[in-house]
């Protein structure tokens, strides 16, 4: 029982009164015990008051707070701030553990952290919490191990540091950018107090320009002033006065480096204020302008030099312009200038010489009215307005029976804006008459060539008729030879072979002469087509027999990736056959025929190892009827290579050769694949 009693001094105290019955030597006694519990009650009252205060602070704390069970990690209590910020109700919190407010990827780290020993009061950083809506924040945790209603618990205060961490990150990035900029630029970036009594920062360029270490300036700010030449120190002191007033400034001064070099420095400085608008520091950029000052001096010299040159060139240009104007005026060609409406603004003496018009007669008049241009010609002239720089036109001026060639040029200013039109006129009347005479002479030559061709054809026909008769009679004589005795028969066979060889030679000559004649009057039937070239060559090698061949065959070598060739198969076969025939004729050794398919053309090579062509004869080899000086004992007309080259010209092909006497000859033919070139040649 608790009762209140008073002491003798009147002080009121609270006691706990208890009665207990005991038995002592057979007698029963009551023992009354009174315990002073005043202090205990006072302590309990204080605890009650403190608990109420703590409860008030817990519930009304603006920061999220909660208590969780140390064994189960179950939430035991949460305050209003935690409910509002995290989005869970108290009922939801009561069914959750503090692991449920962690992002999934952080839970492994949380479990590892729980295994570590913890102090009664603990401060944890770099944690993340997740709201009910999924938002994740960065937090710092203050936790205190307590007894809560007899349970071991942990009281937690969660501080949202998301914005703080973001600001710290931005500050770090900003500082890194600042460092990168200041430490990579060639200029000196510095930061100091307004009195220049303390240097907070100076960039690495200081060491390059001043020739002193950065640390030396940080240790001794007066080094800045000491480096300035005496004559310029007053400028710097005046700048310091502006600096103390919080004004920006820019000054130039000279410094001396430890090795005695003098440099010109441009220093710009700007004040920095805190949020209370108090001047706290100055920042500046110092630049070495020594070279710029030298360049400025050189630039002034160069500008003066240019002005002198311009003056001299202007005089020269005026002289040239005067000479040019005099030249234009007196040149034999006509020269007329018009404005954009084709009104004549200038004409020279040549116009008067060609047409008889004095300058004063035609100035201000429209050029088409003066020179009687028809509409088609005038349309060509007006094309110059559509950025056609030059137009060539011939015009017959009927009034004076004059043929002229007009060279029309646009006139522009410095900005390439069209300002007028110039006409350069050439009298081509005599040239036209000469051209007419030349055309008449060419027509006569064509008629003579036609007459010559007809004569060659008729002569060849007249030759071939008796040759045919001789050949048939020779064949009859061969039959009679069979009746002769062996000695007479052997002689007769020799005579007959001589007759046959000469008939064949004369027939070949007539064929070649007729081909040359046809080519000269353009009667060769040129029919190009797309060819598989290797097929033509294989057929030619297999089926053709050559004089002097003696059972030999050309060694055919084909290389490269084959492409089709646009060519006349008969003419190309004639060319290759002619070259192979010559190779067998002038060589008793092997003959090679090489076909190489290159990028833009097929290369044909005919190689023999025979008598070769004397160097003195090589320049004349393609002359008509020419034969080498070492071929007297071998038949030939001197027309084969002439015909071959003409056939190749039709194909836009090239023929060449190399040769050494008694070593052999190689002929090269470059036959293009290009259909357009060959078709163009065909059309021509």
MIFI-67325 format. One record per residue (C-alpha): residue number from 1; residue in three letters; x, y, z. Coordinates in steps of 0.25 Angstrom, whole numbers, plus 5000, padded with zeros to 4 digits. Example, Ala and Ser with C-alpha at 12.3 -4.5 7.8 and 13.67 -1.06 7.14 Angstrom:
<rs>
R   n res east north   up
R   1 Ala 5049  4982 5031
R   2 Ser 5055  4996 5029
</rs>
This chain:
<rs>
R   n res east north   up
R   1 Unk 5000  5000 5000
R   2 Unk 5005  5014 4997
R   3 Unk 5002  5025 5006
R   4 Unk 5006  5039 5009
R   5 Unk 5012  5043 5022
R   6 Unk 5018  5055 5028
R   7 Unk 5032  5056 5035
R   8 Unk 5034  5063 5047
R   9 Unk 5040  5075 5039
R  10 Unk 5027  5076 5032
R  11 Unk 5032  5070 5019
R  12 Unk 5022  5061 5011
R  13 Unk 5027  5048 5006
R  14 Unk 5021  5036 5000
R  15 Unk 5024  5022 5006
R  16 Unk 5020  5008 5003
R  17 Unk 5014  5001 5015
R  18 Unk 5014  4986 5016
R  19 Unk 5010  4976 5027
R  20 Unk 5015  4962 5029
R  21 Unk 5011  4952 5039
R  22 Unk 5022  4943 5045
R  23 Unk 5023  4933 5056
R  24 Unk 5034  4934 5066
R  25 Unk 5036  4924 5078
R  26 Unk 5021  4920 5076
R  27 Unk 5016  4934 5076
R  28 Unk 5010  4941 5064
R  29 Unk 5015  4955 5061
R  30 Unk 5011  4965 5051
R  31 Unk 5023  4973 5045
R  32 Unk 5020  4986 5038
R  33 Unk 5030  4991 5028
R  34 Unk 5030  5005 5022
R  35 Unk 5039  5008 5011
R  36 Unk 5042  5023 5006
R  37 Unk 5038  5022 4991
R  38 Unk 5038  5037 4989
R  39 Unk 5050  5038 4980
R  40 Unk 5045  5026 4972
R  41 Unk 5032  5032 4970
R  42 Unk 5038  5045 4966
R  43 Unk 5047  5037 4956
R  44 Unk 5035  5030 4950
R  45 Unk 5028  5043 4948
R  46 Unk 5040  5049 4941
R  47 Unk 5040  5036 4932
R  48 Unk 5026  5038 4929
R  49 Unk 5028  5052 4926
R  50 Unk 5040  5049 4917
R  51 Unk 5033  5038 4910
R  52 Unk 5021  5047 4907
R  53 Unk 5032  5057 4902
R  54 Unk 5039  5046 4893
R  55 Unk 5025  5042 4888
R  56 Unk 5022  5056 4884
R  57 Unk 5036  5058 4878
R  58 Unk 5034  5045 4870
R  59 Unk 5020  5047 4865
R  60 Unk 5023  5062 4861
R  61 Unk 5037  5061 4856
R  62 Unk 5037  5066 4841
R  63 Unk 5047  5055 4838
R  64 Unk 5042  5041 4835
R  65 Unk 5044  5032 4848
R  66 Unk 5041  5018 4852
R  67 Unk 5045  5007 4861
R  68 Unk 5047  4993 4857
R  69 Unk 5049  4980 4865
R  70 Unk 5064  4976 4865
R  71 Unk 5060  4961 4864
R  72 Unk 5050  4961 4853
R  73 Unk 5052  4975 4847
R  74 Unk 5037  4977 4847
R  75 Unk 5033  4991 4848
R  76 Unk 5027  4994 4862
R  77 Unk 5024  5009 4860
R  78 Unk 5025  5020 4850
R  79 Unk 5022  5035 4850
R  80 Unk 5013  5043 4842
R  81 Unk 5025  5048 4833
R  82 Unk 5029  5034 4829
R  83 Unk 5014  5031 4826
R  84 Unk 5013  5044 4817
R  85 Unk 5027  5042 4810
R  86 Unk 5027  5028 4808
R  87 Unk 5013  5026 4804
R  88 Unk 5009  5014 4813
R  89 Unk 4998  5014 4823
R  90 Unk 5002  5010 4838
R  91 Unk 4994  4997 4836
R  92 Unk 5003  4994 4824
R  93 Unk 5016  4998 4831
R  94 Unk 5012  4989 4843
R  95 Unk 5012  4977 4833
R  96 Unk 5025  4981 4827
R  97 Unk 5040  4979 4830
R  98 Unk 5050  4990 4828
R  99 Unk 5055  4982 4816
R 100 Unk 5042  4985 4809
R 101 Unk 5046  4999 4807
R 102 Unk 5059  4996 4800
R 103 Unk 5061  4995 4785
R 104 Unk 5062  4980 4781
R 105 Unk 5077  4982 4776
R 106 Unk 5081  4987 4790
R 107 Unk 5075  4976 4799
R 108 Unk 5087  4967 4797
R 109 Unk 5096  4978 4803
R 110 Unk 5086  4980 4814
R 111 Unk 5087  4966 4819
R 112 Unk 5102  4966 4819
R 113 Unk 5101  4979 4827
R 114 Unk 5092  4973 4837
R 115 Unk 5102  4962 4840
R 116 Unk 5112  4973 4845
R 117 Unk 5113  4977 4860
R 118 Unk 5106  4991 4862
R 119 Unk 5108  5002 4873
R 120 Unk 5097  5007 4881
R 121 Unk 5096  5020 4873
R 122 Unk 5100  5018 4858
R 123 Unk 5101  5027 4846
R 124 Unk 5100  5021 4833
R 125 Unk 5101  5028 4819
R 126 Unk 5100  5023 4804
R 127 Unk 5087  5016 4806
R 128 Unk 5074  5016 4797
R 129 Unk 5060  5015 4801
R 130 Unk 5048  5012 4791
R 131 Unk 5034  5019 4793
R 132 Unk 5021  5012 4791
R 133 Unk 5020  5018 4777
R 134 Unk 5034  5013 4773
R 135 Unk 5042  5025 4774
R 136 Unk 5056  5023 4780
R 137 Unk 5063  5033 4789
R 138 Unk 5077  5034 4795
R 139 Unk 5077  5035 4810
R 140 Unk 5086  5036 4822
R 141 Unk 5081  5028 4834
R 142 Unk 5083  5031 4849
R 143 Unk 5079  5019 4858
R 144 Unk 5078  5017 4873
R 145 Unk 5077  5004 4880
R 146 Unk 5066  5005 4891
R 147 Unk 5056  4997 4899
R 148 Unk 5042  4999 4894
R 149 Unk 5031  4993 4903
R 150 Unk 5040  4983 4908
R 151 Unk 5045  4979 4894
R 152 Unk 5059  4981 4888
R 153 Unk 5057  4991 4877
R 154 Unk 5064  5001 4868
R 155 Unk 5059  5015 4867
R 156 Unk 5062  5021 4853
R 157 Unk 5062  5035 4847
R 158 Unk 5063  5035 4831
R 159 Unk 5069  5048 4825
R 160 Unk 5066  5050 4810
R 161 Unk 5079  5054 4804
R 162 Unk 5076  5052 4789
R 163 Unk 5076  5067 4786
R 164 Unk 5089  5068 4794
R 165 Unk 5096  5057 4787
R 166 Unk 5091  5063 4773
R 167 Unk 5097  5076 4777
R 168 Unk 5110  5070 4782
R 169 Unk 5111  5062 4769
R 170 Unk 5108  5075 4761
R 171 Unk 5119  5082 4769
R 172 Unk 5129  5071 4767
R 173 Unk 5126  5071 4752
R 174 Unk 5127  5087 4752
R 175 Unk 5140  5086 4759
R 176 Unk 5145  5076 4749
R 177 Unk 5141  5085 4737
R 178 Unk 5147  5096 4744
R 179 Unk 5160  5089 4746
R 180 Unk 5160  5083 4732
R 181 Unk 5158  5097 4726
R 182 Unk 5168  5105 4735
R 183 Unk 5179  5094 4734
R 184 Unk 5178  5093 4719
R 185 Unk 5177  5107 4714
R 186 Unk 5190  5115 4711
R 187 Unk 5186  5127 4719
R 188 Unk 5188  5128 4734
R 189 Unk 5175  5127 4742
R 190 Unk 5176  5132 4756
R 191 Unk 5167  5135 4769
R 192 Unk 5171  5144 4780
R 193 Unk 5165  5152 4791
R 194 Unk 5162  5167 4788
R 195 Unk 5175  5172 4794
R 196 Unk 5183  5162 4787
R 197 Unk 5189  5158 4800
R 198 Unk 5185  5143 4798
R 199 Unk 5185  5135 4785
R 200 Unk 5175  5124 4786
R 201 Unk 5178  5118 4772
R 202 Unk 5187  5119 4760
R 203 Unk 5186  5110 4748
R 204 Unk 5199  5103 4742
R 205 Unk 5201  5113 4731
R 206 Unk 5207  5122 4741
R 207 Unk 5219  5113 4742
R 208 Unk 5221  5114 4726
R 209 Unk 5219  5129 4725
R 210 Unk 5225  5134 4738
R 211 Unk 5236  5124 4739
R 212 Unk 5233  5121 4754
R 213 Unk 5225  5110 4761
R 214 Unk 5211  5112 4765
R 215 Unk 5215  5108 4780
R 216 Unk 5224  5120 4780
R 217 Unk 5213  5130 4777
R 218 Unk 5203  5123 4787
R 219 Unk 5214  5124 4798
R 220 Unk 5218  5139 4794
R 221 Unk 5206  5147 4787
R 222 Unk 5216  5159 4786
R 223 Unk 5223  5151 4775
R 224 Unk 5212  5156 4765
R 225 Unk 5216  5170 4768
R 226 Unk 5231  5167 4769
R 227 Unk 5231  5161 4755
R 228 Unk 5226  5174 4748
R 229 Unk 5236  5183 4743
R 230 Unk 5237  5196 4751
R 231 Unk 5232  5205 4740
R 232 Unk 5219  5197 4740
R 233 Unk 5217  5195 4755
R 234 Unk 5209  5208 4757
R 235 Unk 5199  5203 4746
R 236 Unk 5197  5190 4755
R 237 Unk 5195  5199 4768
R 238 Unk 5184  5207 4761
R 239 Unk 5177  5194 4757
R 240 Unk 5178  5189 4772
R 241 Unk 5170  5202 4776
R 242 Unk 5159  5198 4766
R 243 Unk 5160  5184 4771
R 244 Unk 5157  5189 4785
R 245 Unk 5145  5197 4780
R 246 Unk 5139  5184 4774
R 247 Unk 5141  5189 4760
R 248 Unk 5146  5180 4748
R 249 Unk 5159  5184 4741
R 250 Unk 5168  5181 4729
R 251 Unk 5183  5185 4729
R 252 Unk 5195  5182 4721
R 253 Unk 5209  5182 4727
R 254 Unk 5223  5176 4725
R 255 Unk 5229  5165 4734
R 256 Unk 5243  5159 4736
R 257 Unk 5245  5144 4737
R 258 Unk 5256  5138 4745
R 259 Unk 5264  5135 4733
R 260 Unk 5263  5150 4729
R 261 Unk 5253  5149 4718
R 262 Unk 5243  5161 4717
R 263 Unk 5228  5158 4714
R 264 Unk 5216  5167 4711
R 265 Unk 5204  5162 4719
R 266 Unk 5189  5166 4718
R 267 Unk 5182  5164 4731
R 268 Unk 5167  5164 4732
R 269 Unk 5160  5163 4746
R 270 Unk 5146  5162 4751
R 271 Unk 5140  5163 4765
R 272 Unk 5132  5152 4772
R 273 Unk 5121  5154 4782
R 274 Unk 5115  5145 4792
R 275 Unk 5099  5144 4794
R 276 Unk 5100  5156 4803
R 277 Unk 5106  5164 4792
R 278 Unk 5119  5165 4800
R 279 Unk 5132  5165 4792
R 280 Unk 5139  5152 4795
R 281 Unk 5150  5150 4784
R 282 Unk 5155  5154 4770
R 283 Unk 5157  5144 4758
R 284 Unk 5166  5148 4746
R 285 Unk 5172  5143 4733
R 286 Unk 5186  5147 4730
R 287 Unk 5190  5145 4715
R 288 Unk 5204  5146 4709
R 289 Unk 5202  5156 4698
R 290 Unk 5217  5158 4694
R 291 Unk 5215  5151 4681
R 292 Unk 5202  5159 4678
R 293 Unk 5209  5172 4681
R 294 Unk 5220  5168 4671
R 295 Unk 5210  5164 4661
R 296 Unk 5203  5177 4663
R 297 Unk 5215  5184 4659
R 298 Unk 5218  5175 4647
R 299 Unk 5203  5177 4643
R 300 Unk 5205  5192 4643
R 301 Unk 5217  5191 4635
R 302 Unk 5210  5181 4626
R 303 Unk 5198  5190 4625
R 304 Unk 5207  5202 4621
R 305 Unk 5213  5193 4611
R 306 Unk 5200  5188 4605
R 307 Unk 5195  5203 4604
R 308 Unk 5208  5206 4596
R 309 Unk 5206  5194 4587
R 310 Unk 5191  5197 4585
R 311 Unk 5195  5212 4581
R 312 Unk 5205  5206 4572
R 313 Unk 5196  5195 4566
R 314 Unk 5185  5206 4564
R 315 Unk 5194  5214 4556
R 316 Unk 5198  5202 4548
R 317 Unk 5183  5198 4547
R 318 Unk 5180  5211 4541
R 319 Unk 5191  5210 4531
R 320 Unk 5187  5196 4527
R 321 Unk 5172  5201 4527
R 322 Unk 5176  5212 4518
R 323 Unk 5185  5203 4509
R 324 Unk 5174  5192 4509
R 325 Unk 5164  5202 4505
R 326 Unk 5173  5207 4494
R 327 Unk 5175  5193 4489
R 328 Unk 5161  5190 4489
R 329 Unk 5157  5202 4482
R 330 Unk 5168  5200 4471
R 331 Unk 5168  5185 4470
R 332 Unk 5163  5179 4456
R 333 Unk 5152  5171 4463
R 334 Unk 5139  5178 4465
R 335 Unk 5135  5181 4480
R 336 Unk 5122  5186 4485
R 337 Unk 5117  5187 4500
R 338 Unk 5102  5188 4503
R 339 Unk 5094  5190 4516
R 340 Unk 5084  5179 4521
R 341 Unk 5074  5185 4511
R 342 Unk 5083  5182 4499
R 343 Unk 5085  5197 4497
R 344 Unk 5099  5200 4491
R 345 Unk 5108  5207 4501
R 346 Unk 5121  5206 4494
R 347 Unk 5127  5202 4480
R 348 Unk 5141  5202 4475
R 349 Unk 5148  5205 4462
R 350 Unk 5147  5190 4458
R 351 Unk 5132  5192 4457
R 352 Unk 5133  5203 4447
R 353 Unk 5144  5196 4439
R 354 Unk 5135  5183 4438
R 355 Unk 5121  5190 4436
R 356 Unk 5123  5204 4433
R 357 Unk 5116  5209 4446
R 358 Unk 5123  5221 4454
R 359 Unk 5121  5220 4469
R 360 Unk 5112  5232 4470
R 361 Unk 5103  5226 4460
R 362 Unk 5099  5214 4468
R 363 Unk 5101  5218 4483
R 364 Unk 5088  5217 4490
R 365 Unk 5081  5208 4480
R 366 Unk 5077  5194 4482
R 367 Unk 5087  5184 4476
R 368 Unk 5076  5175 4470
R 369 Unk 5071  5187 4462
R 370 Unk 5085  5191 4456
R 371 Unk 5089  5177 4452
R 372 Unk 5076  5171 4448
R 373 Unk 5077  5159 4457
R 374 Unk 5065  5149 4455
R 375 Unk 5057  5144 4467
R 376 Unk 5065  5130 4468
R 377 Unk 5079  5138 4468
R 378 Unk 5073  5148 4478
R 379 Unk 5068  5136 4487
R 380 Unk 5082  5130 4487
R 381 Unk 5088  5144 4491
R 382 Unk 5078  5146 4503
R 383 Unk 5083  5132 4509
R 384 Unk 5094  5140 4515
R 385 Unk 5084  5145 4525
R 386 Unk 5083  5130 4530
R 387 Unk 5097  5129 4534
R 388 Unk 5103  5124 4520
R 389 Unk 5116  5131 4520
R 390 Unk 5120  5130 4506
R 391 Unk 5111  5128 4493
R 392 Unk 5117  5126 4479
R 393 Unk 5108  5130 4468
R 394 Unk 5110  5133 4453
R 395 Unk 5102  5143 4446
R 396 Unk 5101  5148 4432
R 397 Unk 5099  5163 4431
R 398 Unk 5091  5164 4418
R 399 Unk 5092  5179 4416
R 400 Unk 5107  5178 4414
R 401 Unk 5108  5164 4410
R 402 Unk 5117  5160 4422
R 403 Unk 5118  5147 4430
R 404 Unk 5122  5150 4445
R 405 Unk 5125  5141 4457
R 406 Unk 5119  5147 4470
R 407 Unk 5126  5144 4483
R 408 Unk 5117  5148 4494
R 409 Unk 5122  5150 4508
R 410 Unk 5114  5155 4520
R 411 Unk 5120  5166 4528
R 412 Unk 5119  5166 4543
R 413 Unk 5124  5174 4555
R 414 Unk 5132  5170 4567
R 415 Unk 5121  5163 4573
R 416 Unk 5118  5155 4560
R 417 Unk 5105  5162 4558
R 418 Unk 5102  5164 4543
R 419 Unk 5104  5178 4538
R 420 Unk 5104  5177 4523
R 421 Unk 5108  5169 4511
R 422 Unk 5120  5170 4502
R 423 Unk 5120  5165 4487
R 424 Unk 5134  5162 4480
R 425 Unk 5131  5162 4465
R 426 Unk 5140  5155 4455
R 427 Unk 5139  5157 4440
R 428 Unk 5139  5142 4435
R 429 Unk 5134  5146 4421
R 430 Unk 5148  5142 4414
R 431 Unk 5149  5130 4423
R 432 Unk 5135  5125 4418
R 433 Unk 5139  5127 4404
R 434 Unk 5152  5119 4406
R 435 Unk 5143  5108 4413
R 436 Unk 5134  5108 4401
R 437 Unk 5146  5106 4392
R 438 Unk 5152  5095 4401
R 439 Unk 5139  5088 4401
R 440 Unk 5138  5088 4386
R 441 Unk 5153  5083 4385
R 442 Unk 5149  5072 4395
R 443 Unk 5137  5068 4387
R 444 Unk 5146  5067 4375
R 445 Unk 5156  5059 4382
R 446 Unk 5145  5049 4387
R 447 Unk 5141  5048 4372
R 448 Unk 5155  5045 4368
R 449 Unk 5156  5035 4379
R 450 Unk 5143  5028 4374
R 451 Unk 5149  5028 4360
R 452 Unk 5162  5022 4365
R 453 Unk 5155  5011 4373
R 454 Unk 5146  5008 4361
R 455 Unk 5159  5007 4353
R 456 Unk 5166  4998 4363
R 457 Unk 5154  4989 4363
R 458 Unk 5153  4988 4348
R 459 Unk 5168  4986 4347
R 460 Unk 5168  4975 4357
R 461 Unk 5156  4969 4350
R 462 Unk 5164  4970 4337
R 463 Unk 5176  4964 4343
R 464 Unk 5168  4952 4350
R 465 Unk 5162  4948 4337
R 466 Unk 5175  4944 4330
R 467 Unk 5180  4939 4343
R 468 Unk 5168  4930 4344
R 469 Unk 5171  4925 4329
R 470 Unk 5186  4923 4332
R 471 Unk 5182  4915 4345
R 472 Unk 5173  4906 4337
R 473 Unk 5183  4904 4326
R 474 Unk 5194  4901 4337
R 475 Unk 5185  4890 4343
R 476 Unk 5183  4884 4329
R 477 Unk 5198  4884 4327
R 478 Unk 5199  4876 4340
R 479 Unk 5191  4865 4334
R 480 Unk 5201  4864 4322
R 481 Unk 5213  4864 4331
R 482 Unk 5209  4851 4336
R 483 Unk 5213  4845 4323
R 484 Unk 5227  4850 4323
R 485 Unk 5239  4842 4328
R 486 Unk 5244  4845 4342
R 487 Unk 5255  4854 4339
R 488 Unk 5246  4863 4330
R 489 Unk 5235  4862 4340
R 490 Unk 5244  4867 4351
R 491 Unk 5247  4879 4343
R 492 Unk 5233  4882 4339
R 493 Unk 5228  4881 4353
R 494 Unk 5238  4892 4357
R 495 Unk 5233  4901 4346
R 496 Unk 5219  4898 4350
R 497 Unk 5222  4902 4365
R 498 Unk 5228  4915 4360
R 499 Unk 5216  4918 4352
R 500 Unk 5206  4914 4364
R 501 Unk 5214  4923 4373
R 502 Unk 5214  4935 4364
R 503 Unk 5199  4933 4361
R 504 Unk 5196  4933 4377
R 505 Unk 5205  4945 4379
R 506 Unk 5199  4953 4368
R 507 Unk 5185  4949 4373
R 508 Unk 5189  4953 4387
R 509 Unk 5194  4967 4382
R 510 Unk 5181  4969 4375
R 511 Unk 5173  4966 4387
R 512 Unk 5181  4975 4396
R 513 Unk 5180  4986 4385
R 514 Unk 5165  4985 4385
R 515 Unk 5164  4986 4400
R 516 Unk 5173  4998 4401
R 517 Unk 5164  5005 4390
R 518 Unk 5151  5001 4397
R 519 Unk 5156  5007 4410
R 520 Unk 5160  5020 4403
R 521 Unk 5146  5023 4398
R 522 Unk 5140  5017 4411
R 523 Unk 5134  5005 4405
R 524 Unk 5139  4995 4415
R 525 Unk 5127  4988 4421
R 526 Unk 5129  4991 4436
R 527 Unk 5119  4983 4445
R 528 Unk 5123  4982 4460
R 529 Unk 5116  4973 4470
R 530 Unk 5117  4968 4484
R 531 Unk 5127  4957 4483
R 532 Unk 5132  4946 4492
R 533 Unk 5147  4949 4488
R 534 Unk 5153  4936 4492
R 535 Unk 5144  4928 4484
R 536 Unk 5147  4936 4471
R 537 Unk 5162  4934 4474
R 538 Unk 5161  4919 4477
R 539 Unk 5153  4917 4464
R 540 Unk 5164  4925 4456
R 541 Unk 5175  4917 4462
R 542 Unk 5169  4903 4459
R 543 Unk 5163  4906 4445
R 544 Unk 5173  4915 4438
R 545 Unk 5185  4910 4430
R 546 Unk 5197  4920 4427
R 547 Unk 5207  4920 4417
R 548 Unk 5221  4916 4422
R 549 Unk 5214  4909 4434
R 550 Unk 5220  4896 4432
R 551 Unk 5211  4889 4442
R 552 Unk 5213  4899 4453
R 553 Unk 5202  4904 4461
R 554 Unk 5203  4917 4469
R 555 Unk 5204  4915 4484
R 556 Unk 5191  4922 4490
R 557 Unk 5192  4928 4504
R 558 Unk 5179  4934 4510
R 559 Unk 5180  4942 4523
R 560 Unk 5171  4951 4531
R 561 Unk 5156  4951 4533
R 562 Unk 5149  4951 4520
R 563 Unk 5140  4962 4516
R 564 Unk 5132  4963 4503
R 565 Unk 5137  4972 4492
R 566 Unk 5130  4981 4482
R 567 Unk 5136  4978 4469
R 568 Unk 5135  4974 4455
R 569 Unk 5139  4959 4455
R 570 Unk 5143  4958 4440
R 571 Unk 5152  4970 4441
R 572 Unk 5158  4966 4454
R 573 Unk 5161  4952 4449
R 574 Unk 5167  4958 4436
R 575 Unk 5177  4966 4445
R 576 Unk 5181  4955 4454
R 577 Unk 5182  4945 4442
R 578 Unk 5191  4955 4435
R 579 Unk 5200  4957 4448
R 580 Unk 5201  4942 4450
R 581 Unk 5204  4939 4435
R 582 Unk 5216  4949 4436
R 583 Unk 5221  4943 4448
R 584 Unk 5221  4929 4442
R 585 Unk 5227  4935 4429
R 586 Unk 5239  4942 4436
R 587 Unk 5242  4932 4446
R 588 Unk 5244  4917 4446
R 589 Unk 5243  4915 4461
R 590 Unk 5231  4916 4471
R 591 Unk 5220  4927 4470
R 592 Unk 5212  4932 4482
R 593 Unk 5198  4938 4482
R 594 Unk 5195  4944 4495
R 595 Unk 5182  4950 4499
R 596 Unk 5181  4958 4512
R 597 Unk 5168  4963 4517
R 598 Unk 5171  4976 4524
R 599 Unk 5162  4986 4531
R 600 Unk 5159  4995 4519
R 601 Unk 5164  4987 4507
R 602 Unk 5168  4974 4502
R 603 Unk 5183  4973 4499
R 604 Unk 5187  4964 4487
R 605 Unk 5202  4960 4485
R 606 Unk 5208  4953 4473
R 607 Unk 5222  4948 4477
R 608 Unk 5232  4942 4467
R 609 Unk 5246  4939 4468
R 610 Unk 5251  4941 4454
R 611 Unk 5259  4951 4446
R 612 Unk 5253  4963 4452
R 613 Unk 5252  4977 4446
R 614 Unk 5264  4986 4443
R 615 Unk 5264  4998 4452
R 616 Unk 5265  5007 4439
R 617 Unk 5252  5001 4434
R 618 Unk 5244  5002 4446
R 619 Unk 5238  5016 4444
R 620 Unk 5234  5013 4430
R 621 Unk 5227  4999 4433
R 622 Unk 5213  5004 4432
R 623 Unk 5215  5012 4419
R 624 Unk 5208  5006 4407
R 625 Unk 5216  4996 4398
R 626 Unk 5228  4997 4408
R 627 Unk 5235  4984 4411
R 628 Unk 5247  4982 4420
R 629 Unk 5261  4982 4414
R 630 Unk 5263  4967 4419
R 631 Unk 5251  4961 4413
R 632 Unk 5255  4961 4398
R 633 Unk 5255  4946 4397
R 634 Unk 5241  4945 4403
R 635 Unk 5228  4948 4396
R 636 Unk 5219  4960 4401
R 637 Unk 5212  4972 4396
R 638 Unk 5215  4983 4406
R 639 Unk 5200  4985 4408
R 640 Unk 5196  4975 4420
R 641 Unk 5200  4984 4431
R 642 Unk 5194  4996 4425
R 643 Unk 5181  4989 4424
R 644 Unk 5182  4984 4438
R 645 Unk 5184  4998 4443
R 646 Unk 5173  5004 4436
R 647 Unk 5163  4992 4441
R 648 Unk 5168  4995 4455
R 649 Unk 5166  5010 4454
R 650 Unk 5151  5007 4451
R 651 Unk 5151  5000 4465
R 652 Unk 5158  5012 4472
R 653 Unk 5169  5002 4474
R 654 Unk 5185  5004 4475
R 655 Unk 5195  4995 4468
R 656 Unk 5210  4996 4472
R 657 Unk 5223  4987 4471
R 658 Unk 5236  4984 4477
R 659 Unk 5247  4977 4469
R 660 Unk 5262  4973 4468
R 661 Unk 5269  4968 4456
R 662 Unk 5271  4953 4457
R 663 Unk 5264  4952 4471
R 664 Unk 5249  4954 4467
R 665 Unk 5237  4963 4466
R 666 Unk 5226  4966 4476
R 667 Unk 5213  4973 4471
R 668 Unk 5203  4979 4481
R 669 Unk 5189  4982 4479
R 670 Unk 5181  4990 4489
R 671 Unk 5166  4987 4486
R 672 Unk 5156  4995 4495
R 673 Unk 5144  4988 4501
R 674 Unk 5137  5002 4502
R 675 Unk 5124  5000 4493
R 676 Unk 5122  5015 4493
R 677 Unk 5135  5019 4487
R 678 Unk 5134  5008 4476
R 679 Unk 5119  5012 4473
R 680 Unk 5123  5026 4472
R 681 Unk 5134  5022 4462
R 682 Unk 5124  5014 4455
R 683 Unk 5114  5026 4454
R 684 Unk 5126  5035 4449
</rs>
